[in-house]
């Protein structure tokens, strides 16, 4: 099983993947973060930002004894006001192992062994990426577009994101090649998931890498997109389910998937479901409406996908029509 994404959305998907007890799980992770601990390490050490990779490792870490303690430790952040304040232990561990072992993938694999990981974590490309968005609503002219650069800036813009692009610091390589391990995982998977997550900064960057789209299309896997439960206050404020799909089509018109999972919590009308189905067909997909949201009134509330429900949805789709 290959899961593409980043942040909390990928974390929940990986928990769902563990529920399925599949033999091989590969987390394919976005690498454009430029804020917080990850952004500091990226700038100071010139490495792939480790934060989203760390979260994926924590999701896949063993659940018993020392492994569970390691998973908790990876996520722990230093307090205080000194040089370490705000850094996650796992970020520093990955950064240190990268220097000791010579490359990021070796470091990630070492942490996976340390935590008895249920799968492998790989960056989508083997270098840090930058994101640039075209944003409307930042000028007096509401129709004017302005470029906003950087993952944090895009995610928190008060304007309306219209489109994004990715690039590297190497001008001779405008389209970064995908990490070979990511392509191999996609081609060998029986189930591929894309999303949920920050749509413009965690989900769409994957399909802006041509090698990734080609591998998804060439794979014999069941390919599933998981829509977000609600729009985000920053980059997708006011987005409907249909708009999320349209934006994905806009950025990856060649992408082909089998299903798009839409949570039933919004109580879509027959007309709205028809519109979502029509948008899904642009990707060759069928929209399926399923209960996949966390129903408790916990800290994160119903804006989080429930791993148990998500796992059940994946299993049902993989089994095929009843």
C-alpha positions as CSV (number, residue, x, y, z in Angstrom):
1,X,0.0,0.0,0.0
2,X,1.4,3.4,-1.0
3,X,0.0,6.6,0.7
4,X,0.8,10.0,-0.6
5,X,0.4,13.2,1.5
6,X,1.8,15.0,4.4
7,X,1.1,16.3,7.9
8,X,-1.9,15.3,9.9
9,X,-3.9,14.0,6.9
10,X,-1.2,11.5,6.0
11,X,-0.8,10.6,9.7
12,X,-4.5,9.5,9.8
13,X,-4.2,7.6,6.5
14,X,-1.2,5.7,7.8
15,X,-3.1,4.7,10.9
16,X,-5.9,3.5,8.7
17,X,-3.3,1.5,6.6
18,X,-2.1,-0.2,9.8
19,X,-5.7,-1.3,10.5
20,X,-5.7,-3.2,7.2
21,X,-2.7,-5.2,8.3
22,X,-1.2,-5.1,4.9
23,X,2.3,-6.5,4.4
24,X,3.9,-3.4,2.9
25,X,3.1,0.2,3.6
26,X,5.0,3.0,2.0
27,X,4.4,6.7,3.0
28,X,5.4,9.0,0.2
29,X,5.8,12.4,1.8
30,X,5.7,16.0,0.6
31,X,9.0,17.9,1.2
32,X,8.1,21.6,0.8
33,X,7.8,22.7,4.4
34,X,9.7,25.9,5.2
35,X,8.3,26.8,8.6
36,X,8.9,25.9,12.3
37,X,11.5,23.3,13.3
38,X,11.6,21.8,9.7
39,X,12.2,25.2,8.1
40,X,15.0,26.0,10.5
41,X,16.8,22.7,9.9
42,X,16.2,23.0,6.1
43,X,17.8,26.4,6.1
44,X,20.7,25.8,8.5
45,X,21.7,22.3,7.3
46,X,20.5,22.4,3.6
47,X,18.5,19.2,4.1
48,X,15.0,17.9,3.1
49,X,12.6,19.3,5.7
50,X,12.1,16.4,8.2
51,X,8.8,17.3,9.9
52,X,6.3,15.5,7.7
53,X,8.6,12.6,7.4
54,X,8.9,12.4,11.2
55,X,5.1,12.4,11.5
56,X,4.8,9.5,9.1
57,X,7.4,7.5,11.1
58,X,5.5,8.2,14.3
59,X,2.3,6.9,12.7
60,X,4.0,3.7,11.6
61,X,6.1,3.1,14.7
62,X,5.5,0.0,16.8
63,X,2.7,0.2,19.4
64,X,4.2,-1.7,22.3
65,X,6.8,-1.0,24.9
66,X,9.9,0.9,23.8
67,X,8.6,1.4,20.3
68,X,5.5,3.2,21.5
69,X,7.8,5.3,23.7
70,X,10.0,6.1,20.7
71,X,6.9,7.2,18.7
72,X,6.0,9.6,21.5
73,X,9.6,10.8,21.7
74,X,9.8,11.5,18.0
75,X,6.9,13.9,18.4
76,X,8.1,15.6,21.5
77,X,9.1,19.3,21.2
78,X,11.6,21.1,23.3
79,X,10.2,24.0,25.4
80,X,11.9,27.1,26.7
81,X,13.4,29.9,24.8
82,X,16.8,28.7,23.8
83,X,18.2,27.4,20.6
84,X,16.3,24.1,20.8
85,X,13.0,25.7,21.6
86,X,10.3,24.4,19.2
87,X,12.4,21.6,17.7
88,X,10.9,18.2,17.6
89,X,13.2,15.4,18.8
90,X,12.5,13.4,15.7
91,X,13.5,16.2,13.4
92,X,16.9,16.5,15.2
93,X,17.3,12.7,15.1
94,X,16.6,12.5,11.4
95,X,18.9,15.5,10.7
96,X,21.7,14.0,12.8
97,X,21.4,10.6,11.2
98,X,21.4,12.2,7.7
99,X,24.9,13.7,8.5
100,X,26.2,10.5,10.1
101,X,24.9,8.1,7.4
102,X,25.3,10.4,4.4
103,X,21.7,10.7,3.1
104,X,18.2,11.3,4.2
105,X,16.8,7.9,3.1
106,X,19.3,6.0,5.1
107,X,18.4,8.1,8.1
108,X,14.7,7.5,7.7
109,X,15.3,3.7,7.3
110,X,17.4,3.7,10.5
111,X,14.6,5.4,12.5
112,X,12.2,2.9,11.0
113,X,14.3,0.0,12.3
114,X,14.7,1.7,15.7
115,X,10.9,2.0,16.1
116,X,10.0,-1.4,14.5
117,X,8.1,0.5,11.8
118,X,5.1,-1.1,10.1
119,X,6.3,0.4,6.8
120,X,8.8,2.6,5.0
121,X,8.8,6.4,4.7
122,X,10.3,8.1,1.6
123,X,10.3,11.7,0.4
124,X,8.4,12.2,-2.9
125,X,11.6,13.7,-4.4
126,X,15.1,13.5,-3.0
127,X,15.6,17.2,-2.5
128,X,13.7,20.1,-0.8
129,X,11.0,21.7,-2.9
130,X,9.6,25.2,-2.9
131,X,6.0,26.1,-3.5
132,X,4.7,29.3,-5.3
133,X,1.0,30.1,-5.5
134,X,-1.0,32.5,-7.6
135,X,-3.3,34.2,-5.1
136,X,-6.3,36.4,-5.8
137,X,-7.7,39.0,-3.3
138,X,-4.4,40.5,-1.9
139,X,-4.7,43.8,-3.9
140,X,-7.3,46.5,-4.2
141,X,-8.2,45.0,-7.5
142,X,-10.0,41.8,-6.5
143,X,-9.3,40.1,-9.8
144,X,-5.5,40.8,-9.6
145,X,-3.2,37.8,-9.0
146,X,-0.1,38.0,-6.8
147,X,2.6,35.4,-6.4
148,X,3.1,34.1,-2.9
149,X,6.1,31.9,-2.3
150,X,6.7,29.4,0.5
151,X,4.6,26.6,2.0
152,X,3.8,28.5,5.2
153,X,2.9,31.7,3.3
154,X,0.7,29.8,0.9
155,X,-1.0,27.8,3.7
156,X,-1.8,31.0,5.7
157,X,-2.6,33.5,2.9
158,X,-5.7,35.6,3.5
159,X,-6.3,35.6,-0.3
160,X,-7.8,32.9,-2.5
161,X,-5.2,30.4,-3.9
162,X,-5.9,29.8,-7.6
163,X,-2.9,27.6,-8.5
164,X,0.4,26.4,-7.3
165,X,3.7,25.2,-8.8
166,X,6.8,23.5,-7.4
167,X,10.4,24.1,-8.1
168,X,13.9,23.4,-6.8
169,X,16.9,25.6,-6.4
170,X,18.4,23.9,-9.5
171,X,17.2,26.0,-12.5
172,X,18.5,23.3,-14.9
173,X,16.1,20.8,-13.4
174,X,12.6,22.6,-13.4
175,X,10.8,19.3,-13.0
176,X,12.4,17.3,-10.1
177,X,12.6,13.6,-10.7
178,X,10.6,11.5,-8.2
179,X,12.5,9.5,-5.6
180,X,13.1,6.1,-7.2
181,X,11.8,4.3,-4.1
182,X,8.5,6.3,-4.4
183,X,8.0,5.2,-8.0
184,X,8.8,1.6,-7.1
185,X,6.3,1.7,-4.3
186,X,3.5,3.0,-6.5
187,X,4.2,0.5,-9.2
188,X,4.2,-2.4,-6.8
189,X,1.3,-1.3,-4.6
190,X,-2.1,-3.0,-4.5
191,X,-3.7,0.2,-3.1
192,X,-2.7,3.8,-3.6
193,X,-4.1,6.7,-1.6
194,X,-3.8,10.4,-2.2
195,X,-5.0,12.8,0.5
196,X,-6.4,14.0,2.7
197,X,-4.3,17.0,3.8
198,X,-3.7,20.6,3.0
199,X,-4.8,20.6,-0.6
200,X,-2.4,23.0,-2.2
201,X,0.6,22.4,0.0
202,X,0.5,18.7,1.0
203,X,-1.6,16.9,-1.7
204,X,-1.3,18.7,-5.0
205,X,2.6,19.0,-4.9
206,X,2.8,15.2,-5.4
207,X,0.9,15.3,-8.7
208,X,3.1,18.2,-10.0
209,X,5.9,15.7,-10.2
210,X,5.4,14.0,-13.6
211,X,7.1,10.8,-12.6
212,X,4.5,10.4,-9.8
213,X,1.5,10.9,-12.1
214,X,3.0,8.4,-14.6
215,X,3.6,5.8,-11.9
216,X,0.1,6.2,-10.5
217,X,-1.4,5.8,-13.9
218,X,0.8,2.8,-14.8
219,X,0.2,1.0,-11.5
220,X,-2.2,-1.9,-11.3
221,X,-3.3,-0.7,-7.8
222,X,-6.7,0.5,-6.8
223,X,-6.2,4.3,-6.7
224,X,-8.2,6.3,-4.2
225,X,-8.3,10.0,-3.5
226,X,-9.6,11.0,-0.1
227,X,-11.2,14.5,0.0
228,X,-10.8,16.8,3.0
229,X,-13.7,17.0,5.4
230,X,-13.9,20.8,5.5
231,X,-12.2,23.7,3.7
232,X,-9.1,25.2,5.5
233,X,-9.2,28.7,6.7
234,X,-6.1,29.6,4.7
235,X,-5.6,28.0,1.3
236,X,-9.0,26.5,0.6
237,X,-11.4,28.8,2.4
238,X,-14.9,28.4,1.0
239,X,-14.0,25.4,-1.2
240,X,-16.8,22.8,-1.9
241,X,-16.1,19.2,-2.4
242,X,-16.5,19.8,-6.2
243,X,-14.0,22.6,-6.1
244,X,-11.4,20.4,-4.4
245,X,-11.7,17.9,-7.3
246,X,-11.7,20.6,-9.9
247,X,-8.4,22.0,-8.6
248,X,-6.9,18.6,-8.6
249,X,-7.9,18.2,-12.2
250,X,-6.6,21.6,-13.1
251,X,-3.1,20.7,-11.8
252,X,-3.0,17.1,-13.0
253,X,-5.3,16.7,-16.0
254,X,-3.5,13.4,-17.0
255,X,-4.0,11.8,-13.6
256,X,-6.3,8.8,-13.5
257,X,-7.8,7.3,-10.3
258,X,-10.6,4.9,-9.5
259,X,-12.5,6.4,-6.5
260,X,-12.8,9.7,-4.7
261,X,-14.0,9.2,-1.1
262,X,-16.3,12.0,0.0
263,X,-17.5,12.1,3.6
264,X,-21.3,12.0,4.1
265,X,-21.3,14.5,6.9
266,X,-22.2,17.4,4.7
267,X,-25.5,15.8,3.8
268,X,-25.2,16.4,0.1
269,X,-28.4,16.9,-1.9
270,X,-29.0,14.7,-5.0
271,X,-28.0,17.6,-7.2
272,X,-24.7,18.2,-5.3
273,X,-23.9,14.5,-5.5
274,X,-24.5,14.6,-9.3
275,X,-22.1,17.6,-9.6
276,X,-19.4,15.9,-7.6
277,X,-19.8,12.7,-9.7
278,X,-19.4,14.8,-12.9
279,X,-16.2,16.5,-11.5
280,X,-14.8,13.0,-10.5
281,X,-15.3,11.7,-14.0
282,X,-12.7,14.1,-15.2
283,X,-10.2,11.9,-13.4
284,X,-11.8,8.7,-14.6
285,X,-13.1,8.2,-11.1
286,X,-16.3,7.4,-9.3
287,X,-17.2,9.4,-6.2
288,X,-18.2,7.3,-3.3
289,X,-20.0,8.9,-0.3
290,X,-18.9,7.2,3.0
291,X,-18.9,8.0,6.7
292,X,-15.1,8.5,7.3
293,X,-15.1,11.4,9.9
294,X,-14.2,11.2,13.5
295,X,-17.4,11.4,15.4
296,X,-16.2,12.2,18.9
297,X,-16.1,15.6,20.4
298,X,-12.4,15.5,21.1
299,X,-9.8,18.2,20.7
300,X,-9.7,17.9,16.9
301,X,-13.4,17.2,16.6
302,X,-15.1,16.1,13.5
303,X,-12.6,17.7,11.2
304,X,-10.4,14.7,11.4
305,X,-10.7,11.4,9.5
306,X,-11.3,8.4,11.7
307,X,-8.6,5.8,10.9
308,X,-11.0,2.9,11.7
309,X,-13.7,4.2,9.3
310,X,-11.1,5.1,6.7
311,X,-9.7,1.6,6.9
312,X,-13.2,0.1,6.5
313,X,-13.8,2.3,3.5
314,X,-10.5,1.2,1.8
315,X,-11.3,-2.4,2.5
316,X,-14.8,-2.1,1.0
317,X,-13.5,-0.3,-2.1
318,X,-10.7,-2.9,-2.6
319,X,-13.2,-5.8,-2.3
320,X,-15.2,-4.2,-5.1
321,X,-18.9,-3.8,-5.7
322,X,-21.1,-6.1,-3.5
